[in-house]
Amino acid sequence: MAYLIGADIGTLGTKSVLVDLEGRILASASKEYGVITPKPGWAEQHPDTWFEAVCKTIRSVLKISNVEPGDVAGVCISSLYGGSGVFCDENVEPLRPCLIWADRRATEECEWVKKNVGEGEIFKVTGNVVDPYYGYTKMLYVKFKEPKVWKKTKFVMTPNAYCIYKLTGSVSTDFSSAGNYGGIFDIHKRCWSDKLMDELGIPREFFPDKLSMAKDVVGEVTNEGASLTGLKRGTPVMAGG
């Protein structure tokens, strides 16, 4: 018999469930954590906090259910709105904690966008507004306020994409997460907006070319991923959202 595992990375904790193909929940597990708040209005989390919670809860549902790892047909990981995304270096190691959705520090960057790109242009292409809530304004905060981090950045990943990479070695982004960055995804063409990225000064090469549907398989569990989660090497992992 085949089973599926879903992991949901939340703001205050991660929960995983193991279900059969009829959707019946056979096991669930959760791991709580906190938010780093260095200043009022600031909110950060370290990406490895998420990954450790994903690994622990997946291992737990396998143990609770007594399901053999080889009977798991696939794993899907979803996550909180990713905020700035995870800034990673050339070795895909995080350069700083992620500015999550609740972080409101990018006020000056919003004014810069209004002056240099325009609220109307952002809305026309993305359907979104100029607000510190959105990831693209948080990216600009790092660009303007933390240039050393920006210079070392080679990849920007959402929380679920980072965890998927750690499990599979594959870099991916789903459509939903791309849109949630707020100011760099063209909702009409359903692709990255090269024009807005250029105007904002956010390098296109930070992001993978291909965007995936939540159900799409984007990688397979590696030996390392298997040892951390208890999953079988080669287990398909879906993009999530």
N, C-alpha and C positions, 0 to 999 in steps of 0.2 A: 504493500500500500504506500502511496505517496503523500507527502506532507509539505506544507509551506511555512516559512517563518517570516514574520513582519516585525521590523524594529522601528519605533517612532522616537526620534530624538526631540525632546521637549525642552522648554526653558528651565524647568526645575527638576527634570528627571527624564530618564529614558525607559521605555517599556517595550518588551518583546512578547509576541504571542506565537504559539505554534498551533496550526490549524490543519484539519484534514481538507480534502478537496471539496467538501460540502460546506466549508466555512465554520465548522464546529471547533471551538477553542478547546484544545486539550491541555494546554499549559500556558501560563503567563508569568512574567517576572519583571520587576522594576528596580531601578537604581536611582536614588535621589542625589542631587548636587546643588550647588548654589551659584549665584551670580556675583562676579567681581565688580564692585562699585567704588573705584578710586576717588570719585568726586560726585556731587549731586548731578543727576542727569546723565551720568556715564554708566554703561553696562557692558561688561565683557565676559567672555568665557574662553577657556583654553580648549582647543580642538581635541586634545588627547583626553580630556575629561569625558567628552562625548564618546570617543572611540573605546575607552576602557569600559564605559557603561554598556555600549553595544555588545562588546565581547562577553562581559559578565552575564548580561541578561540572556543572550543567545545560549551560552553554555548552561545557564540555569534551566531554560525551557526544555533543552534536550535531556537534562538529567531528570527533571520532574515528570516528563512524558514517557521516559524510557524508550523513546523513538531512536532507532539506529540512524546515525548520521548519513549513511548511504541511502536512506529512505526519504531524505529531505530533497525535494525536487527543485527548490529555489528559495532565495532569500530576497526580500525587498526592504530597503531602508528609506524612510522619510525623515524629515527634520523640520525644526522650527525655521521660520523665515531667517535667512542667513545673514542679514545685515551687510556688513562690509565684505563678507566672505573671508576665507582663511588665506592670508598672505603667506605663500610658500616660496622657498628658495629653489635653486636648481636641483636639489636633492629631494624636493617635495617635503621639506621640513618646515614647520610653522615658524614664522619670523616674529610673531607677536600674538597675543590673544585676539580673538574675533570680536569686533564691535557688533553686538547683536541688535536685533530689531528695536529694543527698548532704549538704546543709546541715542541721546539727543544733542550731542556736542557739535555737530557739523553745521552750526548756524551761519558762520562766516562763509562757509563753502556754498551754502544755499544762495546767499547774496551774490557770490561770484557767478554762479550758474545763471541767475536771473539777469545779470548784467552782460555776461559774455555769450550765453547761448539763447536764453529767453524761455520763459515759462510756456509760451505758446508753442514753441518748437518741440519742447519736451513732451507736452501733452499730445500734440499732433502725431508724433511717431510712436510714443509708448503708452498713451492713455493715462499717464501718471502726472503728478504735480511735482513741484520742487519743495521738498520737506526733509528734515534730518532723519525721518523714519527710513527713507530709502537708501539702499546700499550704495548707489553711485555717489551720493553726497558723502557718505562715510569713507568711500575710497578716496575721494578728493581730500578729505581731512588727513588721511595718512600721506597722500602725495605732498600736500603743502606743509604739514606740521611734522612729519616724520620722514624726511627725504632719504635717510639712510636705509630705512625699511623698504621704501618704494624702489630704490635703486637695486636692491637685492632680489626683489620680487620677480619670479618667473611664472608663477601660477597663482590664480585666485580661484578658490573652490568654495562651494556651499558646504554646510555641515555634513549633509548626507554624502555629497561627492567626495569629501575628504575621507570619510569612513569607508566608503566603497573603494577608494584608492588603496587604503591601508589593508583591506581584505583581498584585493584582486590585483593591484598594480596597474589598474586601468584608470585613466583620467576621463571623466564624463561630466556632463551637465544635462539636466532635464529641462524641458520647455518651461514648466512652472517656475522653477528656480531662476531661470534666465530672466523671465518676466519680472520676478520679484526683486531683482536688483534695481528696478525702477526706471532707469534712464538710459539703458544701452541696448534694449531689445525692441525691435520693430514688430508691433503686434499685427500689422497688416501683411507684412512679408513673412512673418514667423521665423525671423532670423536675427542675428546680431545686427545692430545698426552701426555700420562702419562710419557713417557720417557723424552721428552723435558721439561715438567713441573718439573720433578725430577732434571734434570741437571741444570735448571735455578733457582731452589729453589722457584718456585711459587706453593703454595699448591693447590692440585686438589680440595679440599673441598671449595675453594672460589667460585666455579662455579657449577651450577646445572648439574645433571647427564644427563638429557634429553635435546636434542637440537630439535628445532622446525622449520618447514617450515614457511615462512612468513604468509601463509594463515591459519595456525593451530590456533584453539582457545586455549588460555593458561590460561584463567580465566574469571570471570564474575564481573561486577561492584558491589562493596560493597555499603552498606548504606552511608558510608563516601564519597566514590567516586561519588555516585549519588548526594549528597548534594553539592559537589564542582563543578560538571559539568552540572547538570541538566539532566543527563542521568537517565534512569530507572534502579533501582537495578536489577541485573541479566542479564544486557545486555552483550552479549559475546564480548570479547576483543581478537583480533588476535595478533600473535607474531610480525608481521612487520619485519623490517630489517634496 
